């Protein structure tokens, strides 16, 4: 019988039962590798709920994400690797050790001071002796825009950065010009390299305006789909299908969609 309220311990018990011989065949078959895609999916669904400003959906999606954490912890417990208590202890210790301005004597008056302090502590914890090691520590399986943003942030910690946003803008234009020149050569590998440089320079610019490029691009994709939908609906009202319309006609409807949002 479904209860009105459950505790974290009860969630652990439910997962333990699902993984048992009397539990669910699908749950029993899962391992750390097979669950990876679900962790990614649930994370993005949490982000979507935040974007929608839907508190009920956010509550639900955080539960789905928490379930993935509990799932991995249960698998690890069965394999005698670690337990959920170890996970909780580890993150509590990390929060205390890295917030020396709260739990220790270090002074940090601004959010930027906190970040600098956090990174210094993290570097010591991991035994990193060079900034290159810090750059390499950024997970390689992050989406490329997010990874490049974090790599650039960490390079900037030792002063490897533009002095102002004007220099960052100039670099973007420089890389675009180089891409134009290489495009004429029809050399696919060089074009790929230069296109990567353009994207990297745009990410660099995004740091100066304090915008996460991954989130900015996601917003633009959603906006594109909304405007494309407007074009298709307006075409249908006029008794046309997109395949029969000229680019000029579709562009006129696109501009009309832009004026509306």
SVG drawing of the C-alpha trace seen along z (x, -y; Angstrom):
<svg xmlns="http://www.w3.org/2000/svg" viewBox="-5 -46 59 61">
<polyline fill="none" stroke="black" stroke-width="0.4" points="0.0,0.0 1.3,-3.4 2.2,-5.7 2.0,-9.5 5.6,-9.9 8.8,-7.9 12.3,-8.3 15.7,-8.0 16.2,-4.7 13.0,-3.4 14.3,-4.4 17.5,-2.3 15.3,0.6 13.2,0.4 16.3,0.5 17.8,3.4 14.5,5.3 14.4,4.5 17.9,5.9 17.2,9.1 16.1,12.5 12.5,11.6 12.8,8.3 12.8,7.0 14.5,8.9 15.4,5.6 16.9,4.0 18.9,7.1 20.5,7.0 21.8,3.5 25.4,2.5 27.4,-0.8 28.0,-0.8 24.4,-0.1 23.1,-2.8 25.3,-5.6 22.8,-6.7 20.0,-7.0 22.2,-9.2 22.7,-11.5 19.0,-11.5 17.9,-12.2 20.4,-15.1 19.1,-16.8 15.5,-16.3 16.3,-18.1 17.8,-21.0 14.7,-21.1 12.5,-21.4 14.6,-24.3 14.3,-26.0 10.5,-25.5 10.4,-26.9 8.1,-24.0 8.6,-23.2 6.5,-20.0 8.5,-18.6 11.7,-19.6 10.8,-17.8 9.9,-14.7 13.1,-14.8 15.4,-15.3 13.8,-12.1 14.6,-10.3 18.2,-11.6 18.5,-10.6 17.3,-7.1 20.3,-6.8 22.7,-7.6 21.0,-5.0 21.0,-2.5 24.8,-2.8 25.4,-2.7 23.4,0.5 25.3,2.2 28.6,1.1 27.4,2.4 26.6,5.8 30.1,5.9 31.6,4.8 33.1,1.7 31.4,-1.0 28.0,-1.8 25.6,-4.7 27.0,-5.7 30.4,-6.0 29.0,-8.2 27.4,-10.5 30.5,-10.5 32.7,-11.4 30.7,-14.4 30.3,-15.7 34.0,-15.5 34.6,-17.2 32.2,-20.1 33.9,-20.7 37.5,-20.4 36.8,-22.7 34.9,-25.3 37.7,-26.4 36.2,-29.9 33.2,-28.4 34.6,-25.5 38.2,-26.9 40.2,-30.1 40.5,-31.1 39.0,-34.4 36.8,-34.5 34.5,-37.6 33.3,-37.1 32.2,-34.2 35.3,-34.6 37.5,-34.2 35.6,-31.0 36.3,-29.6 40.0,-30.3 40.2,-28.7 38.2,-25.7 40.5,-25.1 43.7,-25.4 42.4,-22.9 41.2,-20.5 44.7,-20.8 46.4,-19.8 43.9,-17.0 44.5,-15.5 48.3,-15.9 48.4,-17.9 51.8,-19.5 51.1,-21.4 48.3,-23.4 48.4,-21.1 47.3,-18.3 44.4,-20.5 43.3,-21.0 43.6,-17.3 41.4,-16.5 38.4,-18.0 36.4,-15.0 36.8,-14.2 33.3,-12.9 31.7,-16.2 29.9,-17.9 32.6,-19.8 31.2,-23.3 31.1,-22.6 34.6,-21.0 36.2,-23.8 34.6,-26.4 36.0,-24.6 39.4,-24.1 39.6,-27.8 38.5,-28.7 41.3,-26.6 43.9,-28.1 42.8,-31.5 43.5,-30.7 47.2,-31.1 46.8,-34.2 46.5,-32.6 43.6,-34.7 42.7,-37.9 42.9,-41.2 39.5,-42.3 36.5,-41.3 37.6,-43.4 40.5,-41.0 38.2,-38.0 36.0,-39.6 39.0,-40.2 40.1,-36.6 36.7,-35.3 36.9,-37.5 40.5,-36.4 39.5,-32.7 36.5,-33.3 38.8,-34.9 41.2,-32.0 38.3,-29.6 37.2,-31.5 40.7,-31.2 41.0,-27.5 37.6,-26.8 38.8,-27.8 41.5,-25.1 38.8,-22.3 41.2,-20.6 38.7,-18.9 41.2,-18.3 42.3,-21.9 38.7,-23.1 37.8,-20.9 40.8,-22.4 39.8,-26.0 36.2,-25.4 37.2,-24.0 39.3,-27.1 36.2,-29.3 34.0,-27.4 36.7,-27.5 37.1,-31.3 33.4,-31.8 33.4,-29.7 36.2,-32.0 34.0,-35.0 31.1,-33.4 33.3,-33.3 33.7,-37.1 29.9,-37.7 29.4,-35.0 27.1,-32.8 27.4,-29.0 27.6,-28.3 26.0,-24.9 22.9,-26.5 23.0,-29.4 23.0,-27.0 20.2,-24.9 18.1,-28.0 18.8,-28.9 17.9,-25.4 14.6,-25.6 13.9,-29.1 14.8,-27.8 12.3,-24.9 9.5,-27.4 10.1,-29.7 10.3,-26.8 6.9,-25.6 5.5,-29.1 6.7,-29.0 5.1,-25.6 1.8,-26.6 1.6,-29.9 2.4,-28.0 -0.4,-25.5 -2.8,-28.4 -1.9,-29.6 -2.5,-26.1 1.2,-25.5 3.8,-23.0 7.4,-24.0 8.9,-21.9 6.9,-24.0 8.0,-27.4 11.0,-29.4 13.7,-30.3 12.7,-33.9 9.1,-33.1 10.2,-31.0 12.6,-33.8 9.8,-36.3 7.8,-34.1 10.9,-33.6 11.3,-37.4 7.6,-37.5 8.2,-34.9 11.2,-36.8 9.1,-39.9 6.7,-37.9 9.3,-36.6"/>
</svg>
